[in-house]
Amino acid sequence: MKFFRERDDDLVVVASFTSGSEAHVLRLLLEANGIQAAITGEETNTAFGFGSATDTNIFGVKVLVKRMDISEAQLIMQVPAAADIMIPAWTCTCGEPVDEGFAVCWSCGQSNDEHES
């Protein structure tokens, strides 16, 4: 039996993390795409003496969005980072392998001209 009806502007959990910093990254991503998001759970750990918001969170840090935005938020979460798509892994002329997402060699500082904008 439900006492309250679900509303489109109710807040629902879209993701849970053990780290406050991970939750804030998702919140910023969602907000950059026009979806208001909130974080809950960080204060519980600090209140019980389990460290700061960036430490491991034994209670879980949750990212909340409005019920009407949940589908769009889940879609945004599935899209790979633009850097991973636009700059694949490559080998520098100095011979060092460079991970995807990086346009500059970590070893010699040379840029990969193919991927500069």
OpenMM code with the backbone's topology and positions (N, CA, C; nanometers):
from openmm import Vec3, app, unit

residues = "MET LYS PHE PHE ARG GLU ARG ASP ASP ASP LEU VAL VAL VAL ALA SER PHE THR SER GLY SER GLU ALA HIS VAL LEU ARG LEU LEU LEU GLU ALA ASN GLY ILE GLN ALA ALA ILE THR GLY GLU GLU THR ASN THR ALA PHE GLY PHE GLY SER ALA THR ASP THR ASN ILE PHE GLY VAL LYS VAL LEU VAL LYS ARG MET ASP ILE SER GLU ALA GLN LEU ILE MET GLN VAL PRO ALA ALA ALA ASP ILE MET ILE PRO ALA TRP THR CYS THR CYS GLY GLU PRO VAL ASP GLU GLY PHE ALA VAL CYS TRP SER CYS GLY GLN SER ASN ASP GLU HIS GLU SER".split()
positions = [
    Vec3(0.0827, -0.1159, 0.0000),
    Vec3(0.0000, 0.0000, 0.0000),
    Vec3(0.0891, 0.1249, 0.0000),
    Vec3(0.0638, 0.2144, -0.0939),
    Vec3(0.1388, 0.3393, -0.1028),
    Vec3(0.0579, 0.4515, -0.0408),
    Vec3(0.1258, 0.5302, 0.0430),
    Vec3(0.0610, 0.6437, 0.1052),
    Vec3(0.0797, 0.7713, 0.0244),
    Vec3(0.1872, 0.7736, -0.0564),
    Vec3(0.2165, 0.8916, -0.1357),
    Vec3(0.2293, 0.8508, -0.2811),
    Vec3(0.1827, 0.9347, -0.3703),
    Vec3(0.1983, 0.9026, -0.5118),
    Vec3(0.3326, 0.9555, -0.5598),
    Vec3(0.3914, 0.8866, -0.6566),
    Vec3(0.5199, 0.9285, -0.7113),
    Vec3(0.4996, 1.0506, -0.7986),
    Vec3(0.5911, 1.1467, -0.7850),
    Vec3(0.5843, 1.2697, -0.8629),
    Vec3(0.7075, 1.2798, -0.9512),
    Vec3(0.6946, 1.3511, -1.0628),
    Vec3(0.8061, 1.3678, -1.1557),
    Vec3(0.9237, 1.4426, -1.0949),
    Vec3(0.8973, 1.5280, -0.9956),
    Vec3(1.0070, 1.6049, -0.9370),
    Vec3(1.0615, 1.5427, -0.8081),
    Vec3(1.0194, 1.4196, -0.7750),
    Vec3(1.0787, 1.3470, -0.6630),
    Vec3(1.2246, 1.3174, -0.6959),
    Vec3(1.3105, 1.3184, -0.5945),
    Vec3(1.4504, 1.2827, -0.6161),
    Vec3(1.4671, 1.1320, -0.6038),
    Vec3(1.5394, 1.0748, -0.6992),
    Vec3(1.5669, 0.9313, -0.7005),
    Vec3(1.7171, 0.9100, -0.7191),
    Vec3(1.7669, 0.7971, -0.6711),
    Vec3(1.9093, 0.7656, -0.6806),
    Vec3(1.9406, 0.7187, -0.8219),
    Vec3(2.0386, 0.7844, -0.8844),
    Vec3(2.0825, 0.7441, -1.0179),
    Vec3(2.2128, 0.6641, -1.0101),
    Vec3(2.2925, 0.6840, -0.9025),
    Vec3(2.4169, 0.6098, -0.8853),
    Vec3(2.4642, 0.6194, -0.7420),
    Vec3(2.5413, 0.5195, -0.6974),
    Vec3(2.6020, 0.5196, -0.5644),
    Vec3(2.7515, 0.4963, -0.5796),
    Vec3(2.8294, 0.5605, -0.4950),
    Vec3(2.9749, 0.5498, -0.5001),
    Vec3(3.0296, 0.5317, -0.3591),
    Vec3(3.1526, 0.4826, -0.3497),
    Vec3(3.2194, 0.4736, -0.2204),
    Vec3(3.3003, 0.5995, -0.1935),
    Vec3(3.3173, 0.6832, -0.2947),
    Vec3(3.3979, 0.8041, -0.2822),
    Vec3(3.3149, 0.9269, -0.3165),
    Vec3(3.3263, 1.0290, -0.2329),
    Vec3(3.2570, 1.1546, -0.2604),
    Vec3(3.3069, 1.2200, -0.3874),
    Vec3(3.4361, 1.2056, -0.4162),
    Vec3(3.4909, 1.2694, -0.5363),
    Vec3(3.4309, 1.2090, -0.6629),
    Vec3(3.4076, 1.0782, -0.6643),
    Vec3(3.3441, 1.0152, -0.7810),
    Vec3(3.2020, 1.0671, -0.7997),
    Vec3(3.1311, 1.0832, -0.6906),
    Vec3(2.9941, 1.1336, -0.6970),
    Vec3(2.9910, 1.2758, -0.7514),
    Vec3(3.0868, 1.3574, -0.7105),
    Vec3(3.0910, 1.4955, -0.7581),
    Vec3(3.1245, 1.5026, -0.9072),
    Vec3(3.2078, 1.4104, -0.9559),
    Vec3(3.2378, 1.4073, -1.0993),
    Vec3(3.1097, 1.3805, -1.1774),
    Vec3(3.0303, 1.2828, -1.1338),
    Vec3(2.9046, 1.2531, -1.2020),
    Vec3(2.8079, 1.3711, -1.1911),
    Vec3(2.7989, 1.4318, -1.0740),
    Vec3(2.7098, 1.5477, -1.0571),
    Vec3(2.7466, 1.6585, -1.1552),
    Vec3(2.8755, 1.6863, -1.1683),
    Vec3(2.9199, 1.7908, -1.2617),
    Vec3(2.8887, 1.7531, -1.4061),
    Vec3(2.9072, 1.6268, -1.4421),
    Vec3(2.8754, 1.5799, -1.5771),
    Vec3(2.7265, 1.5975, -1.6063),
    Vec3(2.6428, 1.5573, -1.5127),
    Vec3(2.4983, 1.5705, -1.5323),
    Vec3(2.4578, 1.7170, -1.5438),
    Vec3(2.5112, 1.8010, -1.4563),
    Vec3(2.4757, 1.9422, -1.4594),
    Vec3(2.5260, 2.0101, -1.5863),
    Vec3(2.6406, 1.9657, -1.6377),
    Vec3(2.6921, 2.0202, -1.7641),
    Vec3(2.6002, 1.9853, -1.8807),
    Vec3(2.5191, 1.8803, -1.8629),
    Vec3(2.4248, 1.8381, -1.9654),
    Vec3(2.2820, 1.8796, -1.9322),
    Vec3(2.2678, 1.9752, -1.8408),
    Vec3(2.1366, 2.0321, -1.8131),
    Vec3(2.0492, 1.9571, -1.7146),
    Vec3(2.1059, 1.8624, -1.6408),
    Vec3(2.0276, 1.7864, -1.5434),
    Vec3(2.0723, 1.8271, -1.4030),
    Vec3(1.9783, 1.8783, -1.3240),
    Vec3(2.0096, 1.9127, -1.1856),
    Vec3(2.0342, 1.7846, -1.1078),
    Vec3(2.1397, 1.7849, -1.0254),
    Vec3(2.1737, 1.6674, -0.9466),
    Vec3(2.2143, 1.7101, -0.8066),
    Vec3(2.1923, 1.6204, -0.7119),
    Vec3(2.2302, 1.6450, -0.5728),
    Vec3(2.3072, 1.5243, -0.5218),
    Vec3(2.3830, 1.5460, -0.4163),
    Vec3(2.4615, 1.4385, -0.3553),
    Vec3(2.4198, 1.4237, -0.2105),
    Vec3(2.4074, 1.2992, -0.1667),
    Vec3(2.3763, 1.2712, -0.0274),
    Vec3(2.4675, 1.1592, 0.0219),
    Vec3(2.4957, 1.1597, 0.1498),
    Vec3(2.5758, 1.0528, 0.2084),
    Vec3(2.7137, 1.0941, 0.2538),
    Vec3(2.7664, 1.2038, 0.2012),
    Vec3(2.8994, 1.2484, 0.2434),
    Vec3(2.9007, 1.2861, 0.3909),
    Vec3(2.7979, 1.3554, 0.4334),
    Vec3(2.7926, 1.4039, 0.5705),
    Vec3(2.7821, 1.2910, 0.6725),
    Vec3(2.7263, 1.1783, 0.6336),
    Vec3(2.7123, 1.0652, 0.7260),
    Vec3(2.8484, 1.0142, 0.7693),
    Vec3(2.9392, 0.9990, 0.6762),
    Vec3(3.0727, 0.9498, 0.7107),
    Vec3(3.1477, 1.0453, 0.8007),
    Vec3(3.1438, 1.1742, 0.7677),
    Vec3(3.2182, 1.2695, 0.8492),
    Vec3(3.1559, 1.2819, 0.9884),
    Vec3(3.0244, 1.2682, 0.9989),
    Vec3(2.9581, 1.2762, 1.1291),
    Vec3(3.0000, 1.1603, 1.2196),
    Vec3(3.0273, 1.0439, 1.1598),
    Vec3(3.0679, 0.9281, 1.2379),
    Vec3(3.2191, 0.9096, 1.2427),
    Vec3(3.2924, 1.0108, 1.1920),
    Vec3(3.4373, 1.0080, 1.2021),
    Vec3(3.5081, 0.9188, 1.1022),
    Vec3(3.4504, 0.8982, 0.9849),
    Vec3(3.5124, 0.8120, 0.8851),
    Vec3(3.5867, 0.8889, 0.7783),
    Vec3(3.6314, 1.0084, 0.8072),
    Vec3(3.7156, 1.0804, 0.7132),
    Vec3(3.6416, 1.1858, 0.6345),
    Vec3(3.7112, 1.2375, 0.5352),
    Vec3(3.6577, 1.3465, 0.4533),
    Vec3(3.5737, 1.2923, 0.3395),
    Vec3(3.5199, 1.3847, 0.2599),
    Vec3(3.4337, 1.3467, 0.1482),
    Vec3(3.5090, 1.2687, 0.0412),
    Vec3(3.6418, 1.2828, 0.0363),
    Vec3(3.7180, 1.2116, -0.0660),
    Vec3(3.7662, 1.0754, -0.0177),
    Vec3(3.7513, 1.0459, 0.1103),
    Vec3(3.7923, 0.9155, 0.1627),
    Vec3(3.6880, 0.8097, 0.1296),
    Vec3(3.7261, 0.6845, 0.1522),
    Vec3(3.6317, 0.5756, 0.1310),
    Vec3(3.5111, 0.5960, 0.2213),
    Vec3(3.3956, 0.5744, 0.1657),
    Vec3(3.2708, 0.6017, 0.2365),
    Vec3(3.2016, 0.4691, 0.2650),
    Vec3(3.1932, 0.4291, 0.3918),
    Vec3(3.1330, 0.2997, 0.4223),
    Vec3(2.9816, 0.3005, 0.4084),
    Vec3(2.9192, 0.4179, 0.4100),
    Vec3(2.7742, 0.4260, 0.3964),
    Vec3(2.7296, 0.4470, 0.2524),
    Vec3(2.8186, 0.4906, 0.1656),
    Vec3(2.7841, 0.5156, 0.0265),
    Vec3(2.7425, 0.6591, 0.0020),
    Vec3(2.7930, 0.7138, -0.1062),
    Vec3(2.7572, 0.8493, -0.1476),
    Vec3(2.6656, 0.8337, -0.2678),
    Vec3(2.5494, 0.8942, -0.2627),
    Vec3(2.4488, 0.8766, -0.3679),
    Vec3(2.4304, 1.0053, -0.4482),
    Vec3(2.4117, 0.9882, -0.5787),
    Vec3(2.3798, 1.0993, -0.6674),
    Vec3(2.2310, 1.0894, -0.6979),
    Vec3(2.1597, 1.1994, -0.6758),
    Vec3(2.0147, 1.2031, -0.6941),
    Vec3(1.9772, 1.2967, -0.8075),
    Vec3(1.8751, 1.2576, -0.8834),
    Vec3(1.8185, 1.3426, -0.9881),
    Vec3(1.6666, 1.3360, -0.9768),
    Vec3(1.5986, 1.4269, -1.0425),
    Vec3(1.4524, 1.4221, -1.0454),
    Vec3(1.4080, 1.2982, -1.1224),
    Vec3(1.2976, 1.2399, -1.0784),
    Vec3(1.2442, 1.1193, -1.1434),
    Vec3(1.2272, 1.1388, -1.2940),
    Vec3(1.1842, 1.2576, -1.3354),
    Vec3(1.1613, 1.2825, -1.4777),
    Vec3(1.2924, 1.2866, -1.5573),
    Vec3(1.4076, 1.3002, -1.4895),
    Vec3(1.5369, 1.3076, -1.5574),
    Vec3(1.6163, 1.1774, -1.5520),
    Vec3(1.5634, 1.0751, -1.4875),
    Vec3(1.6411, 0.9525, -1.4646),
    Vec3(1.6851, 0.8849, -1.5944),
    Vec3(1.5990, 0.8754, -1.6934),
    Vec3(1.6349, 0.8085, -1.8191),
    Vec3(1.7466, 0.8823, -1.8912),
    Vec3(1.7355, 1.0138, -1.8978),
    Vec3(1.8385, 1.0934, -1.9639),
    Vec3(1.9705, 1.0867, -1.8868),
    Vec3(1.9638, 1.0880, -1.7541),
    Vec3(2.0849, 1.0778, -1.6719),
    Vec3(2.1546, 0.9442, -1.6946),
    Vec3(2.0778, 0.8359, -1.7007),
    Vec3(2.1366, 0.7036, -1.7249),
    Vec3(2.2000, 0.6968, -1.8630),
    Vec3(2.1398, 0.7618, -1.9608),
    Vec3(2.1964, 0.7662, -2.0947),
    Vec3(2.3293, 0.8421, -2.0954),
    Vec3(2.3340, 0.9555, -2.0282),
    Vec3(2.4571, 1.0344, -2.0197),
    Vec3(2.5678, 0.9537, -1.9528),
    Vec3(2.5340, 0.8763, -1.8514),
    Vec3(2.6327, 0.7959, -1.7796),
    Vec3(2.6917, 0.6851, -1.8669),
    Vec3(2.6212, 0.6428, -1.9709),
    Vec3(2.6674, 0.5349, -2.0577),
    Vec3(2.7593, 0.5826, -2.1688),
    Vec3(2.7587, 0.7122, -2.1978),
    Vec3(2.8400, 0.7656, -2.3069),
    Vec3(2.9851, 0.7720, -2.2620),
    Vec3(3.0779, 0.7126, -2.3399),
    Vec3(3.2189, 0.7188, -2.3013),
    Vec3(3.2704, 0.8621, -2.3061),
    Vec3(3.3763, 0.8870, -2.2320),
    Vec3(3.4367, 1.0206, -2.2296),
    Vec3(3.4814, 1.0591, -2.3694),
    Vec3(3.4659, 1.1853, -2.4046),
    Vec3(3.5018, 1.2335, -2.5379),
    Vec3(3.6488, 1.2103, -2.5680),
    Vec3(3.7353, 1.2231, -2.4675),
    Vec3(3.8787, 1.2029, -2.4900),
    Vec3(3.9083, 1.0595, -2.5334),
    Vec3(3.8352, 0.9629, -2.4794),
    Vec3(3.8573, 0.8231, -2.5166),
    Vec3(3.8174, 0.7969, -2.6613),
    Vec3(3.7188, 0.8687, -2.7097),
    Vec3(3.6721, 0.8496, -2.8464),
    Vec3(3.7614, 0.9241, -2.9450),
    Vec3(3.7977, 1.0466, -2.9100),
    Vec3(3.8666, 1.1323, -3.0039),
    Vec3(4.0162, 1.1043, -3.0152),
    Vec3(4.0809, 1.0572, -2.9091),
    Vec3(4.2244, 1.0336, -2.9129),
    Vec3(4.2521, 0.8897, -2.8691),
    Vec3(4.2705, 0.8005, -2.9649),
    Vec3(4.3012, 0.6617, -2.9294),
    Vec3(4.4459, 0.6506, -2.8807),
    Vec3(4.4809, 0.5381, -2.8232),
    Vec3(4.6190, 0.5130, -2.7808),
    Vec3(4.7100, 0.5216, -2.9038),
    Vec3(4.8325, 0.5712, -2.8850),
    Vec3(4.9261, 0.5872, -2.9956),
    Vec3(5.0684, 0.5691, -2.9447),
    Vec3(5.1632, 0.5518, -3.0363),
    Vec3(5.3036, 0.5382, -3.0015),
    Vec3(5.3780, 0.6615, -3.0496),
    Vec3(5.4499, 0.7257, -2.9591),
    Vec3(5.5252, 0.8466, -2.9908),
    Vec3(5.6473, 0.8119, -3.0765),
    Vec3(5.7007, 0.9115, -3.1440),
    Vec3(5.8215, 0.8893, -3.2253),
    Vec3(5.9416, 0.8524, -3.1386),
    Vec3(5.9348, 0.8834, -3.0074),
    Vec3(6.0432, 0.8439, -2.9164),
    Vec3(6.0304, 0.6975, -2.8768),
    Vec3(5.9210, 0.6337, -2.9179),
    Vec3(5.9012, 0.4912, -2.8914),
    Vec3(5.8114, 0.4592, -2.7733),
    Vec3(5.7709, 0.5595, -2.6972),
    Vec3(5.6872, 0.5364, -2.5799),
    Vec3(5.5396, 0.5230, -2.6180),
    Vec3(5.4708, 0.4229, -2.5623),
    Vec3(5.3261, 0.4134, -2.5835),
    Vec3(5.2544, 0.5211, -2.5011),
    Vec3(5.1524, 0.5833, -2.5595),
    Vec3(5.0743, 0.6873, -2.4924),
    Vec3(4.9302, 0.6375, -2.4831),
    Vec3(4.8755, 0.6442, -2.3621),
    Vec3(4.7387, 0.5963, -2.3387),
    Vec3(4.6350, 0.6791, -2.4128),
    Vec3(4.5184, 0.6188, -2.4361),
    Vec3(4.4099, 0.6908, -2.5027),
    Vec3(4.3699, 0.8139, -2.4224),
    Vec3(4.3275, 0.9169, -2.4944),
    Vec3(4.2848, 1.0401, -2.4308),
    Vec3(4.3947, 1.1440, -2.4178),
    Vec3(4.5200, 1.1062, -2.4445),
    Vec3(4.6317, 1.1996, -2.4304),
    Vec3(4.6893, 1.2355, -2.5667),
    Vec3(4.7081, 1.3657, -2.5915),
    Vec3(4.7631, 1.4128, -2.7185),
    Vec3(4.9113, 1.4478, -2.7062),
    Vec3(4.9668, 1.4358, -2.5842),
    Vec3(5.1073, 1.4686, -2.5610),
    Vec3(5.1748, 1.3485, -2.4948),
    Vec3(5.2963, 1.3172, -2.5406),
    Vec3(5.3730, 1.2060, -2.4854),
    Vec3(5.4170, 1.2392, -2.3433),
    Vec3(5.3957, 1.1470, -2.2509),
    Vec3(5.4324, 1.1686, -2.1113),
    Vec3(5.5839, 1.1664, -2.0935),
    Vec3(5.6549, 1.1002, -2.1839),
    Vec3(5.7988, 1.0822, -2.1696),
    Vec3(5.8805, 1.2004, -2.2229),
    Vec3(5.8507, 1.2423, -2.3479),
    Vec3(5.9333, 1.3465, -2.4099),
    Vec3(5.8600, 1.4791, -2.4296),
    Vec3(5.7285, 1.4811, -2.4097),
    Vec3(5.6532, 1.6042, -2.4235),
    Vec3(5.6104, 1.6371, -2.5656),
    Vec3(5.6425, 1.5499, -2.6599),
    Vec3(5.6059, 1.5742, -2.8001),
    Vec3(5.4562, 1.5512, -2.8178),
    Vec3(5.3931, 1.6389, -2.8958),
    Vec3(5.2494, 1.6229, -2.9186),
    Vec3(5.2252, 1.5383, -3.0431),
    Vec3(5.1101, 1.4761, -3.0440),
    Vec3(5.0668, 1.3956, -3.1573),
    Vec3(4.9877, 1.4884, -3.2470),
    Vec3(5.0493, 1.5368, -3.3547),
    Vec3(4.9880, 1.6364, -3.4425),
    Vec3(4.8562, 1.5914, -3.5032),
    Vec3(4.8356, 1.4610, -3.5182),
    Vec3(4.7109, 1.4099, -3.5752),
    Vec3(4.5897, 1.4470, -3.4893),
    Vec3(4.6113, 1.4611, -3.3586),
    Vec3(4.4993, 1.4784, -3.2670),
    Vec3(4.4886, 1.6175, -3.2084),
    Vec3(4.5685, 1.7116, -3.2541),
    Vec3(4.5570, 1.8482, -3.2040),
    Vec3(4.4413, 1.9185, -3.2740),
    Vec3(4.3728, 2.0046, -3.2009),
    Vec3(4.2608, 2.0767, -3.2625),
    Vec3(4.3005, 2.2162, -3.3015),
] * unit.nanometer
topology = app.Topology()
chain = topology.addChain("A")
for resn in residues:
    res = topology.addResidue(resn, chain)
    for name in ("N", "CA", "C"):
        topology.addAtom(name, app.Element.getBySymbol(name[0]), res)
